[in-house]
Amino acid sequence: MARNAARTYDGGATAFFVETLCQEADTVLRFAFALSLSEDIGNRLVYKTYQSIVPHLSEFLNRDSATIRLFLLRRLWELHHENDEEGQSPDNILFPLLRTLDLTTRALLFLVDVIGLTLEEVGEITKIDELDMRRYLAQGRKRLLSFRFE
């Protein structure tokens, strides 16, 4: 007979997960969409991101929210690159705009222009050189300015 081993979690760690880590879920989900261009793939990436950190909750308990946000976004970036999956969500209003940009440009525009991270923080997430980031951002912003929704 198989045993049903119920997991037990520390109450403080559980509260921390819900009250602190889940507060970043919207940002993480939006970044996942910017990377994958798919709501379904984005949802799976967010699930995998949070699932991957549950075993390490105690490491985050004394961290500030900015550090936690950077870690979540970096973990999502890593998971996306492990699967490198891209889809389509043509019903999403941003899809026509985002699909015209390459992955790196979409990611950088989201992290810098939408979330408001510094180039140094973005470098911690993506490991992209600052000069390259500036080039991607300039090209992406130029393309966005010329984009016309149909």
DSSP file with accessible surface (Angstrom, degrees, kcal/mol):
  #  RESIDUE AA STRUCTURE BP1 BP2  ACC     N-H-->O    O-->H-N    N-H-->O    O-->H-N    TCO  KAPPA ALPHA  PHI   PSI    X-CA   Y-CA   Z-CA
    1    1 A M              0   0  232      0, 0.0     2,-0.2     0, 0.0     0, 0.0   0.000 360.0 360.0 360.0 130.6    0.0    0.0    0.0
    2    2 A A        -     0   0   97      1,-0.1     2,-0.4     2,-0.0     0, 0.0  -0.501 360.0-130.1 -75.1 140.2    1.4    3.4   -1.0
    3    3 A R        -     0   0  236     -2,-0.2     2,-1.0     2,-0.0    -1,-0.1  -0.741   6.3-139.7 -91.8 138.3    1.9    5.9    1.8
    4    4 A N        -     0   0  155     -2,-0.4     2,-1.1     2,-0.0    -1,-0.0  -0.818  20.1-162.2 -96.7  95.7    0.5    9.4    1.3
    5    5 A A        -     0   0   88     -2,-1.0     2,-0.3     1,-0.0    -2,-0.0  -0.704   6.3-153.6 -85.3 101.3    3.3   11.4    2.8
    6    6 A A        -     0   0   86     -2,-1.1     2,-0.3     1,-0.1    -2,-0.0  -0.563  15.1-126.5 -74.2 136.5    1.8   14.8    3.6
    7    7 A R        -     0   0  197     -2,-0.3     2,-0.4     2,-0.0    -1,-0.1  -0.607  18.2-153.3 -82.7 144.1    4.4   17.6    3.6
    8    8 A T        -     0   0  133     -2,-0.3     2,-0.4     0, 0.0     3,-0.0  -0.956  10.4-166.2-118.5 136.7    4.6   19.9    6.5
    9    9 A Y        -     0   0  118     -2,-0.4     2,-0.1     2,-0.0    -2,-0.0  -0.931  30.9-100.0-121.5 148.7    5.9   23.4    6.2
   10   10 A D     >  -     0   0  109     -2,-0.4     4,-2.5     1,-0.1     5,-0.2  -0.427  30.6-132.7 -61.9 132.7    7.0   25.9    8.8
   11   11 A G  H  > S+     0   0   55      1,-0.2     4,-2.5     2,-0.2     5,-0.2   0.878 105.8  50.4 -58.8 -39.6    4.1   28.3    9.5
   12   12 A G  H  > S+     0   0   43      2,-0.2     4,-2.5     1,-0.2    -1,-0.2   0.909 110.8  48.4 -66.4 -40.3    6.4   31.3    9.2
   13   13 A A  H  > S+     0   0   11      2,-0.2     4,-2.4     1,-0.2    -2,-0.2   0.902 112.0  50.0 -67.3 -37.9    7.8   30.2    5.9
   14   14 A T  H  X S+     0   0   62     -4,-2.5     4,-2.4     2,-0.2     5,-0.2   0.937 111.7  47.3 -65.5 -45.0    4.3   29.5    4.6
   15   15 A A  H  X S+     0   0   36     -4,-2.5     4,-3.3     1,-0.2     5,-0.3   0.911 111.6  51.9 -62.2 -40.3    3.2   33.0    5.6
   16   16 A F  H  X>S+     0   0   23     -4,-2.5     4,-2.5     2,-0.2     5,-1.5   0.920 108.7  50.9 -61.4 -43.7    6.3   34.5    4.1
   17   17 A F  H  <>S+     0   0   47     -4,-2.4     5,-2.2     3,-0.2     6,-0.2   0.948 117.9  37.9 -59.4 -48.5    5.6   32.7    0.8
   18   18 A V  H  <5S+     0   0   82     -4,-2.4    -2,-0.2     3,-0.2    -1,-0.2   0.939 124.1  38.2 -70.8 -46.0    2.0   33.9    0.7
   19   19 A E  H  <5S+     0   0  131     -4,-3.3    -3,-0.2    -5,-0.2    -2,-0.2   0.766 132.7  17.7 -82.2 -25.7    2.6   37.5    2.0
   20   20 A T  T ><5S+     0   0   45     -4,-2.5     3,-0.5    -5,-0.3     4,-0.5   0.808 126.4  40.0-111.7 -57.9    5.9   38.3    0.4
   21   21 A L  G > <S+     0   0    1     -5,-1.5     3,-1.4     1,-0.2     4,-0.2   0.900 114.2  52.9 -66.7 -39.5    6.7   36.1   -2.5
   22   22 A C  G > <S+     0   0   50     -5,-2.2     3,-1.3    -6,-0.3     4,-0.4   0.735  94.6  71.5 -71.3 -17.3    3.2   35.9   -4.0
   23   23 A Q  G <  S+     0   0  136     -3,-0.5     3,-0.3     1,-0.3     4,-0.3   0.754  98.3  50.4 -66.7 -21.5    3.1   39.7   -4.0
   24   24 A E  G <> S+     0   0   24     -3,-1.4     4,-2.6    -4,-0.5    -1,-0.3   0.458  81.7  98.6 -91.9  -1.9    5.5   39.6   -6.9
   25   25 A A  H <> S+     0   0   33     -3,-1.3     4,-2.9     1,-0.2     5,-0.2   0.857  79.1  53.2 -59.3 -38.4    3.5   37.1   -8.8
   26   26 A D  H  > S+     0   0   85     -4,-0.4     4,-2.4    -3,-0.3    -1,-0.2   0.937 111.7  45.2 -63.9 -44.4    1.9   39.7  -11.1
   27   27 A T  H  > S+     0   0   22     -4,-0.3     4,-2.3     2,-0.2    -2,-0.2   0.924 114.2  49.3 -63.5 -43.4    5.3   41.1  -12.1
   28   28 A V  H  X S+     0   0    1     -4,-2.6     4,-2.5     1,-0.2    -2,-0.2   0.919 111.3  49.8 -63.4 -41.8    6.7   37.6  -12.6
   29   29 A L  H  X S+     0   0   61     -4,-2.9     4,-2.2    -5,-0.2    -2,-0.2   0.917 110.1  49.6 -64.9 -41.8    3.7   36.7  -14.8
   30   30 A R  H  X S+     0   0  140     -4,-2.4     4,-2.2     1,-0.2    -1,-0.2   0.901 111.8  48.8 -65.1 -39.0    4.0   39.8  -16.9
   31   31 A F  H  X S+     0   0    0     -4,-2.3     4,-2.1     2,-0.2    -2,-0.2   0.917 108.4  54.4 -65.4 -40.5    7.7   39.1  -17.4
   32   32 A A  H  X S+     0   0    0     -4,-2.5     4,-2.6     1,-0.2     6,-0.3   0.901 109.3  47.8 -60.5 -40.0    6.9   35.5  -18.3
   33   33 A F  H  X S+     0   0   20     -4,-2.2     4,-3.3     1,-0.2    -1,-0.2   0.924 108.8  53.6 -66.9 -42.0    4.5   36.7  -21.0
   34   34 A A  H  < S+     0   0    4     -4,-2.2    -2,-0.2     1,-0.2    -1,-0.2   0.874 115.6  41.2 -60.8 -34.5    7.0   39.2  -22.4
   35   35 A L  H  < S+     0   0    0     -4,-2.1    -2,-0.2    -5,-0.1    -1,-0.2   0.905 127.9  28.1 -77.4 -43.3    9.5   36.3  -22.7
   36   36 A S  H  < S-     0   0    0     -4,-2.6    51,-2.9    -5,-0.2    -2,-0.2   0.665  84.1-142.9 -96.4 -20.1    7.2   33.6  -24.0
   37   37 A L  S  < S+     0   0    3     -4,-3.3     2,-0.4    -5,-0.3    52,-0.4   0.710  72.9  98.4  59.6  21.6    4.5   35.7  -25.9
   38   38 A S     >  -     0   0    9     -6,-0.3     4,-2.5    -5,-0.2    -2,-0.2  -0.991  65.8-152.1-141.5 130.7    2.0   33.1  -24.6
   39   39 A E  H  > S+     0   0   92     -2,-0.4     4,-2.5     2,-0.2     5,-0.2   0.903 101.6  49.1 -66.8 -39.8   -0.3   33.2  -21.6
   40   40 A D  H  > S+     0   0  112      2,-0.2     4,-2.1     1,-0.2    -1,-0.2   0.945 115.0  42.3 -65.1 -48.5   -0.2   29.4  -21.3
   41   41 A I  H  > S+     0   0   11      1,-0.2     4,-2.5     2,-0.2    -2,-0.2   0.914 113.9  53.9 -65.0 -40.5    3.6   29.2  -21.5
   42   42 A G  H  X S+     0   0    0     -4,-2.5     4,-2.3     1,-0.2    -2,-0.2   0.918 107.3  50.3 -59.1 -44.3    3.9   32.2  -19.2
   43   43 A N  H  X S+     0   0   84     -4,-2.5     4,-2.4     1,-0.2    -1,-0.2   0.915 110.9  49.1 -60.9 -42.4    1.6   30.6  -16.6
   44   44 A R  H  X S+     0   0  108     -4,-2.1     4,-2.7     1,-0.2    -2,-0.2   0.900 109.9  51.9 -64.3 -39.7    3.7   27.4  -16.7
   45   45 A L  H  X S+     0   0    6     -4,-2.5     4,-2.4     2,-0.2    -2,-0.2   0.904 109.7  48.7 -63.7 -41.0    6.9   29.4  -16.3
   46   46 A V  H  X S+     0   0   21     -4,-2.3     4,-2.5     2,-0.2     5,-0.3   0.938 111.5  49.9 -64.0 -44.8    5.5   31.2  -13.2
   47   47 A Y  H  X S+     0   0  152     -4,-2.4     4,-2.8     1,-0.2    -2,-0.2   0.941 112.7  46.7 -58.3 -47.3    4.5   27.9  -11.7
   48   48 A K  H  X S+     0   0   70     -4,-2.7     4,-2.2     2,-0.2    -1,-0.2   0.866 110.1  54.7 -63.7 -37.4    7.9   26.4  -12.3
   49   49 A T  H  X S+     0   0    0     -4,-2.4     4,-0.8     2,-0.2    -2,-0.2   0.962 114.1  38.6 -60.8 -51.7    9.6   29.5  -10.9
   50   50 A Y  H >X S+     0   0   20     -4,-2.5     4,-1.2     1,-0.2     3,-0.8   0.902 114.5  54.6 -68.4 -38.4    7.7   29.4   -7.6
   51   51 A Q  H 3< S+     0   0  107     -4,-2.8     3,-0.4    -5,-0.3    -1,-0.2   0.900 105.2  54.8 -60.9 -37.4    7.9   25.6   -7.5
   52   52 A S  H 3< S+     0   0   31     -4,-2.2    -1,-0.2     1,-0.2    -2,-0.2   0.721 110.1  45.4 -71.3 -21.0   11.7   25.8   -7.8
   53   53 A I  H X< S+     0   0    1     -4,-0.8     3,-1.8    -3,-0.8    -1,-0.2   0.649  87.0  86.9 -98.4 -13.8   12.1   28.1   -4.9
   54   54 A V  G >< S+     0   0   38     -4,-1.2     3,-1.6    -3,-0.4     4,-0.2   0.906  87.0  54.2 -54.2 -43.3    9.8   26.4   -2.4
   55   55 A P  G 3  S+     0   0   96      0, 0.0    -1,-0.3     0, 0.0     3,-0.2   0.709 112.0  46.5 -65.2 -13.8   12.6   24.1   -1.1
   56   56 A H  G X  S+     0   0   84     -3,-1.8     3,-1.4     1,-0.1     4,-0.5   0.079  71.3 122.2-113.7  21.1   14.8   27.1   -0.4
   57   57 A L  G X>  +     0   0   13     -3,-1.6     3,-1.9     1,-0.3     4,-0.7   0.872  68.7  61.7 -54.6 -39.8   12.2   29.3    1.4
   58   58 A S  G >4 S+     0   0   89      1,-0.3     3,-0.5    -4,-0.2     4,-0.3   0.806  95.6  62.1 -61.4 -25.6   14.4   29.7    4.5
   59   59 A E  G <4 S+     0   0  109     -3,-1.4    -1,-0.3     1,-0.2    -2,-0.2   0.711 106.5  45.4 -70.8 -19.1   17.1   31.3    2.4
   60   60 A F  G X4 S+     0   0   11     -3,-1.9     3,-2.1    -4,-0.5    -1,-0.2   0.566  82.5  96.4 -99.1 -12.3   14.7   34.2    1.6
   61   61 A L  T << S+     0   0   64     -4,-0.7    -1,-0.1    -3,-0.5    -2,-0.1   0.810  92.5  35.8 -54.8 -36.1   13.2   34.9    5.0
   62   62 A N  T 3  S+     0   0  163     -4,-0.3    -1,-0.3    -3,-0.2     2,-0.3   0.181  95.0 110.5-105.5  19.1   15.6   37.8    5.9
   63   63 A R    <   -     0   0  139     -3,-2.1     2,-0.1     1,-0.1    -3,-0.0  -0.650  68.9-115.2 -94.1 151.1   15.9   39.3    2.4
   64   64 A D     >  -     0   0   90     -2,-0.3     4,-2.1     1,-0.1     3,-0.3  -0.382  30.9-107.2 -79.6 163.3   14.5   42.6    1.4
   65   65 A S  H  > S+     0   0   78      1,-0.2     4,-2.7     2,-0.2     5,-0.2   0.836 117.1  56.4 -63.1 -34.6   11.7   42.8   -1.3
   66   66 A A  H  > S+     0   0   44      2,-0.2     4,-2.3     1,-0.2    -1,-0.2   0.922 108.8  47.0 -64.0 -41.7   14.0   44.2   -4.0
   67   67 A T  H  > S+     0   0   52     -3,-0.3     4,-2.3     2,-0.2    -2,-0.2   0.914 112.8  49.7 -65.6 -40.5   16.4   41.2   -3.6
   68   68 A I  H  X S+     0   0    2     -4,-2.1     4,-2.7     2,-0.2     5,-0.2   0.930 109.8  50.6 -65.3 -44.2   13.5   38.8   -3.7
   69   69 A R  H  X S+     0   0   70     -4,-2.7     4,-2.5     1,-0.2     5,-0.2   0.937 110.9  48.8 -59.7 -46.9   12.1   40.4   -6.8
   70   70 A L  H  X S+     0   0   13     -4,-2.3     4,-2.6     1,-0.2    -1,-0.2   0.911 111.2  50.6 -60.5 -41.1   15.5   40.2   -8.6
   71   71 A F  H  X S+     0   0   57     -4,-2.3     4,-2.9     2,-0.2     5,-0.2   0.938 110.9  47.8 -63.2 -46.7   15.8   36.5   -7.6
   72   72 A L  H  X S+     0   0    1     -4,-2.7     4,-2.4     1,-0.2    -2,-0.2   0.927 114.1  46.6 -60.2 -44.9   12.4   35.6   -8.9
   73   73 A L  H  X S+     0   0    0     -4,-2.5     4,-2.4    -5,-0.2    -1,-0.2   0.898 113.3  49.2 -66.3 -38.5   12.9   37.4  -12.2
   74   74 A R  H  X S+     0   0   55     -4,-2.6     4,-2.6    -5,-0.2    -2,-0.2   0.927 111.0  49.9 -65.4 -42.2   16.4   35.8  -12.6
   75   75 A R  H  X S+     0   0   51     -4,-2.9     4,-2.7     1,-0.2    -2,-0.2   0.920 111.3  48.7 -63.9 -41.4   15.0   32.4  -11.9
   76   76 A L  H  X S+     0   0    0     -4,-2.4     4,-2.7     2,-0.2    -1,-0.2   0.927 110.0  52.0 -62.2 -44.4   12.2   32.9  -14.4
   77   77 A W  H  X S+     0   0   23     -4,-2.4     4,-1.9     1,-0.2    -2,-0.2   0.925 111.6  47.4 -57.1 -45.4   14.8   34.1  -17.0
   78   78 A E  H  X S+     0   0   77     -4,-2.6     4,-1.6     1,-0.2    -2,-0.2   0.926 111.8  48.8 -64.0 -46.4   16.9   30.9  -16.3
   79   79 A L  H  X S+     0   0   10     -4,-2.7     4,-1.6     1,-0.2     5,-0.3   0.890 109.2  53.0 -63.4 -38.7   13.9   28.6  -16.6
   80   80 A H  H  X S+     0   0    3     -4,-2.7     4,-3.9     1,-0.2     5,-0.4   0.919 109.8  48.5 -62.3 -40.7   12.8   30.3  -19.9
   81   81 A H  H  < S+     0   0   84     -4,-1.9    -1,-0.2     1,-0.2    -2,-0.2   0.779 105.1  58.8 -72.5 -24.4   16.2   29.7  -21.3
   82   82 A E  H  < S+     0   0  125     -4,-1.6    -1,-0.2    -5,-0.1    -2,-0.2   0.879 124.0  22.1 -68.4 -36.8   16.2   26.1  -20.2
   83   83 A N  H  < S-     0   0   74     -4,-1.6    -2,-0.2    -3,-0.1    -3,-0.2   0.719  84.2-161.0-100.2 -28.9   13.1   25.4  -22.3
   84   84 A D     <  +     0   0  112     -4,-3.9     2,-0.4    -5,-0.3    -3,-0.1   0.883  30.0 165.2  45.8  50.6   13.3   28.3  -24.8
   85   85 A E        -     0   0   78     -5,-0.4     2,-0.4   -44,-0.1    -1,-0.2  -0.810  16.4-179.8-101.7 134.1    9.6   28.0  -25.6
   86   86 A E        +     0   0  110     -2,-0.4   -49,-0.2   -49,-0.1     2,-0.2  -0.995   7.5 163.4-133.0 139.9    7.7   30.7  -27.4
   87   87 A G        -     0   0   21    -51,-2.9     2,-0.4    -2,-0.4   -49,-0.1  -0.424  31.4 -96.8-130.8-152.2    4.1   30.7  -28.3
   88   88 A Q        +     0   0  141     -2,-0.2   -50,-0.1     3,-0.0   -49,-0.1  -1.000  21.9 176.2-143.2 138.9    1.3   33.0  -29.4
   89   89 A S    >   +     0   0   16     -2,-0.4     3,-2.1   -52,-0.4     6,-0.3  -0.622  12.6 170.6-134.4  71.3   -1.5   34.8  -27.7
   90   90 A P  T 3  S+     0   0   83      0, 0.0    -1,-0.1     0, 0.0   -52,-0.0   0.724  74.3  62.7 -61.2 -19.4   -3.0   36.8  -30.5
   91   91 A D  T 3  S+     0   0  166     -3,-0.1     2,-0.3     4,-0.1    -2,-0.0   0.672  81.6  96.6 -78.0 -16.6   -6.0   37.8  -28.3
   92   92 A N  S X  S-     0   0   36     -3,-2.1     3,-1.3     1,-0.1    -3,-0.1  -0.598  77.7-136.0 -75.3 131.9   -3.6   39.7  -26.0
   93   93 A I  T 3  S+     0   0  134     -2,-0.3     4,-0.3     1,-0.3    -1,-0.1   0.795 102.6  49.3 -61.1 -28.3   -3.5   43.4  -26.8
   94   94 A L  T 3> S+     0   0   79      1,-0.2     4,-2.9     2,-0.1     3,-0.4   0.646  86.8  88.1 -86.9 -12.5    0.2   43.5  -26.4
   95   95 A F  H <> S+     0   0    6     -3,-1.3     4,-2.7    -6,-0.3     5,-0.2   0.913  85.3  50.6 -55.3 -49.5    1.0   40.5  -28.6
   96   96 A P  H  4 S+     0   0   39      0, 0.0     4,-0.4     0, 0.0    -1,-0.2   0.878 115.9  44.2 -59.3 -33.2    1.2   42.4  -32.0
   97   97 A L  H >4 S+     0   0   28     -3,-0.4     3,-0.9    -4,-0.3    -2,-0.2   0.950 116.7  43.2 -73.3 -49.5    3.6   44.9  -30.4
   98   98 A L  H >< S+     0   0   27     -4,-2.9     3,-2.0     1,-0.2    -3,-0.2   0.830 102.2  65.6 -70.9 -32.5    5.8   42.4  -28.6
   99   99 A R  T 3< S+     0   0  144     -4,-2.7    -1,-0.2    -5,-0.3    -2,-0.1   0.725  93.1  63.3 -66.5 -17.5    6.1   39.8  -31.4
  100  100 A T  T <  S+     0   0   43     -3,-0.9     2,-0.3    -4,-0.4    -1,-0.3   0.586  96.1  73.6 -79.7  -8.5    8.0   42.4  -33.5
  101  101 A L  S <  S-     0   0    6     -3,-2.0     2,-0.0    -4,-0.2    39,-0.0  -0.810  85.0-116.2-107.5 147.2   10.8   42.4  -31.0
  102  102 A D     >  -     0   0   71     -2,-0.3     4,-2.6     1,-0.1     5,-0.2  -0.303  37.3-100.3 -73.7 165.1   13.4   39.8  -30.3
  103  103 A L  H  > S+     0   0   29      1,-0.2     4,-2.7     2,-0.2     5,-0.2   0.905 119.7  48.6 -54.9 -48.5   13.5   38.0  -26.9
  104  104 A T  H  > S+     0   0   29      1,-0.2     4,-2.7     2,-0.2     5,-0.2   0.924 112.6  47.9 -63.4 -43.2   16.4   40.1  -25.4
  105  105 A T  H  > S+     0   0    2      2,-0.2     4,-2.7     1,-0.2     5,-0.3   0.930 112.3  49.4 -63.7 -45.6   14.9   43.4  -26.5
  106  106 A R  H  X S+     0   0    5     -4,-2.6     4,-2.2     1,-0.2    -2,-0.2   0.934 113.0  47.9 -57.6 -46.1   11.4   42.4  -25.1
  107  107 A A  H  X S+     0   0    0     -4,-2.7     4,-2.8    -5,-0.2     5,-0.2   0.937 113.9  45.4 -62.4 -47.0   13.0   41.3  -21.8
  108  108 A L  H  X S+     0   0    0     -4,-2.7     4,-2.8     1,-0.2     5,-0.5   0.911 112.0  50.7 -67.0 -42.2   15.1   44.5  -21.4
  109  109 A L  H  X>S+     0   0   10     -4,-2.7     4,-1.7    -5,-0.2     5,-1.1   0.919 113.5  46.8 -61.1 -41.0   12.3   46.8  -22.3
  110  110 A F  I  X>S+     0   0   21     -4,-2.2     5,-2.6    -5,-0.3     4,-1.0   0.961 115.5  43.9 -64.8 -49.9   10.1   45.1  -19.7
  111  111 A L  I  <5S+     0   0    0     -4,-2.8     6,-2.7    -5,-0.2     5,-0.5   0.891 127.1  28.7 -65.8 -38.4   12.7   45.1  -16.9
  112  112 A V  I  <5S+     0   0   25     -4,-2.8    -3,-0.2     4,-0.2    -2,-0.2   0.938 130.8  30.1 -88.4 -53.0   13.8   48.7  -17.5
  113  113 A D  I  <5S+     0   0   79     -4,-1.7    -3,-0.2    -5,-0.5    -2,-0.1   0.778 129.6  32.5 -85.7 -27.1   10.9   50.6  -18.9
  114  114 A V  I  <<S+     0   0   98     -5,-1.1    -3,-0.2    -4,-1.0    -4,-0.1   0.900 132.2  26.3 -94.2 -52.4    8.0   48.7  -17.3
  115  115 A I  S   <S-     0   0   32     -5,-2.6    -3,-0.2    -6,-0.2    -4,-0.2   0.836  98.4-130.1 -81.2 -33.4    9.3   47.5  -13.9
  116  116 A G        +     0   0   54     -5,-0.5    -4,-0.2    -6,-0.4    -3,-0.1   0.732  44.5 162.2  90.6  25.8   11.9   50.3  -13.6
  117  117 A L        -     0   0   15     -6,-2.7    -1,-0.2     1,-0.1     2,-0.1  -0.403  39.7-112.5 -75.1 154.6   14.9   48.3  -12.7
  118  118 A T     >  -     0   0   73      1,-0.1     4,-2.6    -2,-0.1     5,-0.2  -0.408  26.7-110.2 -78.0 162.9   18.4   49.8  -13.1
  119  119 A L  H  > S+     0   0   27      1,-0.2     4,-2.3     2,-0.2     5,-0.1   0.864 121.0  55.9 -62.4 -33.2   20.8   48.5  -15.7
  120  120 A E  H  > S+     0   0  142      2,-0.2     4,-1.5     1,-0.2    -1,-0.2   0.932 108.8  45.8 -63.8 -44.5   22.9   47.1  -12.9
  121  121 A E  H  > S+     0   0   49      1,-0.2     4,-1.4     2,-0.2    -2,-0.2   0.917 111.9  51.2 -65.2 -41.0   19.9   45.1  -11.6
  122  122 A V  H  X S+     0   0    0     -4,-2.6     4,-3.1     1,-0.2     5,-0.4   0.891 106.0  56.1 -63.9 -37.4   19.0   43.9  -15.1
  123  123 A G  H  X S+     0   0   17     -4,-2.3     4,-2.1     1,-0.2    -1,-0.2   0.863 103.3  54.9 -61.6 -34.7   22.6   42.8  -15.5
  124  124 A E  H  < S+     0   0   72     -4,-1.5    -1,-0.2     2,-0.2    -2,-0.2   0.848 115.2  39.7 -66.0 -32.8   22.2   40.6  -12.4
  125  125 A I  H  < S+     0   0    2     -4,-1.4    -2,-0.2    -3,-0.2    -1,-0.2   0.934 130.9  22.8 -80.3 -49.7   19.2   39.0  -13.9
  126  126 A T  H  < S-     0   0    9     -4,-3.1    -3,-0.2    -5,-0.1    -2,-0.2   0.638  85.5-136.3 -97.5 -19.7   20.2   38.6  -17.5
  127  127 A K     <  +     0   0  153     -4,-2.1     2,-0.4    -5,-0.4    -4,-0.1   0.755  54.1 147.4  63.7  25.6   24.1   38.6  -17.3
  128  128 A I        -     0   0   32     -6,-0.3    -1,-0.2     1,-0.1    -2,-0.1  -0.768  55.2-106.1 -92.9 138.2   24.0   40.9  -20.4
  129  129 A D     >  -     0   0   95     -2,-0.4     4,-2.5     1,-0.1     5,-0.2  -0.283  25.5-122.3 -60.6 144.4   26.7   43.6  -20.7
  130  130 A E  H  > S+     0   0   90      1,-0.2     4,-2.5     2,-0.2     5,-0.2   0.877 111.1  52.6 -60.9 -40.4   25.6   47.2  -19.9
  131  131 A L  H  > S+     0   0  125      1,-0.2     4,-1.9     2,-0.2    -1,-0.2   0.929 110.8  47.4 -62.9 -42.7   26.7   48.5  -23.3
  132  132 A D  H  > S+     0   0   64      1,-0.2     4,-2.8     2,-0.2     5,-0.2   0.898 109.6  54.5 -64.0 -39.5   24.7   45.7  -25.1
  133  133 A M  H  X S+     0   0    3     -4,-2.5     4,-2.8     1,-0.2    -2,-0.2   0.930 107.2  50.0 -59.0 -45.2   21.7   46.5  -22.9
  134  134 A R  H  X S+     0   0  136     -4,-2.5     4,-2.4     1,-0.2    -1,-0.2   0.893 111.0  49.6 -61.5 -39.0   21.8   50.1  -23.9
  135  135 A R  H  X S+     0   0  107     -4,-1.9     4,-2.5     2,-0.2     5,-0.2   0.945 112.3  46.6 -65.6 -48.0   21.9   49.1  -27.6
  136  136 A Y  H  X S+     0   0   53     -4,-2.8     4,-2.7     1,-0.2     5,-0.2   0.908 113.4  49.8 -59.5 -43.2   19.0   46.7  -27.3
  137  137 A L  H  X S+     0   0    5     -4,-2.8     4,-2.9    -5,-0.2     5,-0.2   0.924 110.9  48.6 -63.7 -44.1   17.0   49.3  -25.4
  138  138 A A  H  X S+     0   0   60     -4,-2.4     4,-2.1    -5,-0.2    -2,-0.2   0.937 114.7  44.9 -62.5 -45.4   17.6   52.0  -28.0
  139  139 A Q  H  X S+     0   0   91     -4,-2.5     4,-2.2     2,-0.2    -2,-0.2   0.916 115.0  48.5 -64.9 -42.3   16.7   49.7  -30.8
  140  140 A G  H  X S+     0   0    0     -4,-2.7     4,-2.4    -5,-0.2    -2,-0.2   0.921 110.9  49.1 -65.6 -43.2   13.6   48.5  -29.1
  141  141 A R  H  X S+     0   0   96     -4,-2.9     4,-2.2     1,-0.2    -1,-0.2   0.897 110.0  52.4 -63.7 -38.5   12.4   51.9  -28.1
  142  142 A K  H  X S+     0   0  162     -4,-2.1     4,-1.2    -5,-0.2    -1,-0.2   0.926 110.8  47.0 -63.0 -43.6   12.9   53.1  -31.7
  143  143 A R  H  X S+     0   0  119     -4,-2.2     4,-0.7     1,-0.2    -2,-0.2   0.881 110.6  52.6 -66.3 -38.0   10.8   50.2  -33.0
  144  144 A L  H >< S+     0   0   54     -4,-2.4     3,-0.8     1,-0.2    -1,-0.2   0.897 105.4  54.6 -64.8 -38.6    8.1   50.8  -30.4
  145  145 A L  H 3< S+     0   0  144     -4,-2.2    -1,-0.2     1,-0.2    -2,-0.2   0.818 111.8  44.0 -64.1 -30.0    7.8   54.4  -31.4
  146  146 A S  H 3< S+     0   0   84     -4,-1.2    -1,-0.2    -3,-0.2    -2,-0.2   0.535  89.6 113.3 -93.2  -4.0    7.2   53.5  -35.0
  147  147 A F    <<  -     0   0   46     -3,-0.8     2,-0.5    -4,-0.7   -50,-0.1  -0.427  47.8-163.8 -73.2 139.4    4.7   50.7  -34.2
  148  148 A R        -     0   0  187     -2,-0.1     2,-0.2   -51,-0.0    -2,-0.0  -0.986  15.4-135.4-123.9 121.9    1.1   51.1  -35.3
  149  149 A F              0   0  117     -2,-0.5     0, 0.0     1,-0.1     0, 0.0  -0.554 360.0 360.0 -70.2 139.0   -1.7   49.0  -33.9
  150  150 A E              0   0  234     -2,-0.2    -1,-0.1     0, 0.0     0, 0.0  -0.559 360.0 360.0 -92.5 360.0   -4.0   47.8  -36.7
